[in-house]
Amino acid sequence: MELADVMRQTPGCREYRNDPVSDDVLHRVLDVARFAPSGGNRQGWRVVVVRNPDTKRALQSLYEEPWNRYVREHYGTDETMSADRKRRVAEANRMAASMHEVPVHLLVWLDLSVVAVTDADADRPSVVAGGSVFPFIQNLQLAARNEGLGTRRSEEHTSEL
């Protein structure tokens, strides 16, 4: 795919197929994503690949409660939401409830001990640390899309991450 096409066709996705994702494909995705820039060129990101069904169910369970709280706090109730908002929240709720069905999860975290978090003492969450991991996550998404994973293109559904 051309880079511009990959970038245009890499939205967040809420519908997943359960097609297996091979180790070779994951290796290619992770290998190309690792070239992302990071603060101080420290590459403090770490990735855990999760395929185990019990672990995926545990992750889904951990996700649901904060997700539901977020929806209540930021979008209100069914009675206060517009029809379009209800539809979008319902899609996101379906995704949250079925996360355990996704073939593989890539859990990305940042080892703060290897990056310079210059705003660590601020009275808000750090935004500086994210600058050392967000480009990597973007590269993961673009590399996955290039492999036909993680998104949907027009009416055609591809295997998704």
Secondary structure, 3 states (H helix, E strand, C coil): CCHHHHHHCCCCCCCCCCCCCCHHHHHHHHHHHCCCCCHHHCCCEEEEEECCHHHHHHHHHHHHHHHHHHHHHHHCCCCCCCHHHHHHHHHHHHHHHCHHHCCCEEEEEECHHHCCCCCCCCCCCCCCHHHHCHHHHHHHHHHHHHCCCCCEECCEECCCC
